[in-house]
Amino acid sequence: MAGIIRVVCAAVIERERLLVVRKRGTKAFMLPGGKPEAGESPEQALRREIDEELGCALTLGAELAGDFSAPAANEPGYTVQARIWTGRLEGTPAVAAEIAELRWITAADAATLCLAPLLSGKTWTALAQAGLMPQLAVA
């Protein structure tokens, strides 16, 4: 049985564009976030990860409903299980820690990028169904 990696992620959307990041030494773009540390709540972990990776504070919105699991983009043989919150950044995001690149993407942009399996599947559907990125419903 494959190992499980539990993560927390932020779906930050501005002007119908979704913030995605790519870690150093990888190809796939994904939602910003990461793994909780011992003793952290998922919300505390997400705020810490956003601060470390993007240099911003995060105001949490609603948690997306659904089962978000998919093959891990960067760890062969593992499955990632995510809890995903909407959120708003306080400040301008900048690449930090293990992040090599960040982009604000539309559904059209997503068609040309290498996306992590978690993002390219159920997450897109959940964002469209929640009305957060209406163009996804027709993309």
C-alpha positions as CSV (number, residue, x, y, z in Angstrom):
1,M,0.0,0.0,0.0
2,A,1.3,3.5,-0.9
3,G,2.2,5.9,1.8
4,I,-0.1,8.8,2.7
5,I,1.1,12.4,2.8
6,R,-1.3,14.7,4.6
7,V,-1.1,18.4,3.6
8,V,-3.0,21.6,4.0
9,C,-3.4,24.0,1.0
10,A,-4.7,27.5,0.2
11,A,-6.8,28.3,-2.8
12,V,-6.1,32.0,-3.2
13,I,-8.1,33.5,-6.0
14,E,-7.9,37.1,-7.2
15,R,-9.6,38.5,-10.3
16,E,-10.6,34.9,-11.3
17,R,-6.9,33.8,-11.2
18,L,-5.6,31.1,-8.9
19,L,-2.3,31.3,-7.2
20,V,-0.1,28.2,-7.8
21,V,3.5,27.4,-6.9
22,R,6.3,25.2,-8.1
23,K,8.9,23.8,-5.7
24,R,12.6,23.9,-6.6
25,G,13.7,20.8,-8.6
26,T,10.1,19.9,-9.7
27,K,7.9,20.5,-12.7
28,A,4.4,20.4,-11.4
29,F,2.5,23.5,-10.2
30,M,0.3,23.1,-7.1
31,L,-1.6,25.0,-4.5
32,P,0.6,26.6,-1.8
33,G,0.7,24.9,1.5
34,G,2.4,22.0,3.1
35,K,2.6,19.4,5.9
36,P,1.5,20.2,9.5
37,E,4.1,19.9,12.2
38,A,3.5,18.1,15.4
39,G,1.1,20.0,17.7
40,E,-0.1,22.3,15.0
41,S,-3.7,22.6,14.0
42,P,-4.3,22.4,10.2
43,E,-5.1,26.1,10.1
44,Q,-2.0,27.0,12.1
45,A,0.1,24.9,9.7
46,L,-1.4,26.6,6.6
47,R,-0.7,30.1,7.9
48,R,2.9,29.1,8.8
49,E,3.5,27.5,5.4
50,I,2.1,30.5,3.5
51,D,4.3,32.8,5.6
52,E,7.4,30.6,5.0
53,E,6.8,30.0,1.3
54,L,5.3,33.4,0.2
55,G,6.1,35.9,2.9
56,C,2.5,36.8,3.4
57,A,-0.1,36.4,6.1
58,L,-3.2,34.4,5.2
59,T,-6.7,35.2,6.2
60,L,-8.6,31.9,6.0
61,G,-11.9,31.6,4.3
62,A,-14.1,28.5,4.0
63,E,-12.7,25.0,3.8
64,L,-13.6,23.3,0.5
65,A,-15.9,20.3,0.9
66,G,-14.8,17.0,-0.6
67,D,-12.2,14.3,-0.5
68,F,-9.0,15.7,-2.0
69,S,-6.6,12.8,-2.6
70,A,-4.4,12.0,-5.6
71,P,-1.1,10.5,-6.4
72,A,1.7,12.8,-5.0
73,A,3.3,14.9,-7.7
74,N,6.9,14.7,-6.4
75,E,6.9,11.5,-4.2
76,P,6.5,8.4,-6.4
77,G,4.4,5.7,-4.7
78,Y,2.7,8.1,-2.3
79,T,-0.8,9.5,-2.2
80,V,-1.4,13.1,-1.0
81,Q,-4.5,13.8,1.1
82,A,-5.3,17.5,1.3
83,R,-7.5,19.8,3.2
84,I,-8.0,23.0,1.2
85,W,-9.2,26.4,2.4
86,T,-10.0,29.5,0.4
87,G,-8.0,32.5,1.6
88,R,-6.8,36.0,1.1
89,L,-3.2,37.0,1.3
90,E,-2.1,40.1,3.2
91,G,0.9,41.4,1.3
92,T,2.4,40.7,-2.0
93,P,3.5,37.1,-2.4
94,A,7.2,36.4,-3.2
95,V,9.1,33.2,-3.8
96,A,10.8,31.9,-0.6
97,A,11.8,28.7,1.1
98,E,11.6,25.7,-1.3
99,I,9.4,27.6,-3.8
100,A,11.0,28.2,-7.2
101,E,8.2,29.9,-9.0
102,L,4.7,31.3,-8.4
103,R,2.0,32.2,-10.9
104,W,-1.5,33.5,-11.0
105,I,-3.4,31.3,-13.5
106,T,-6.7,31.1,-15.3
107,A,-8.3,27.9,-16.5
108,A,-6.8,28.6,-20.0
109,D,-3.4,28.9,-18.5
110,A,-3.8,25.6,-16.7
111,A,-4.2,23.8,-20.0
112,T,-0.6,24.7,-20.9
113,L,1.0,24.0,-17.5
114,C,2.2,20.8,-15.7
115,L,-0.2,20.6,-12.8
116,A,0.0,18.3,-9.8
117,P,-2.6,15.5,-10.0
118,L,-4.4,16.9,-6.9
119,L,-4.9,20.3,-8.6
120,S,-5.8,19.1,-12.0
121,G,-8.6,16.8,-10.8
122,K,-10.9,17.2,-7.9
123,T,-9.7,20.6,-6.9
124,W,-10.6,22.3,-10.2
125,T,-14.0,20.7,-10.0
126,A,-14.6,21.9,-6.4
127,L,-13.5,25.5,-7.3
128,A,-15.9,25.5,-10.2
129,Q,-18.8,24.0,-8.2
130,A,-18.2,26.5,-5.4
131,G,-18.5,29.4,-8.0
132,L,-15.0,30.6,-7.1
133,M,-13.6,30.3,-10.6
134,P,-16.7,30.2,-12.9
135,Q,-14.5,30.0,-16.1
136,L,-13.5,26.5,-15.0
137,A,-17.0,25.2,-15.6
138,V,-16.6,25.9,-19.3
139,A,-12.8,25.3,-19.7
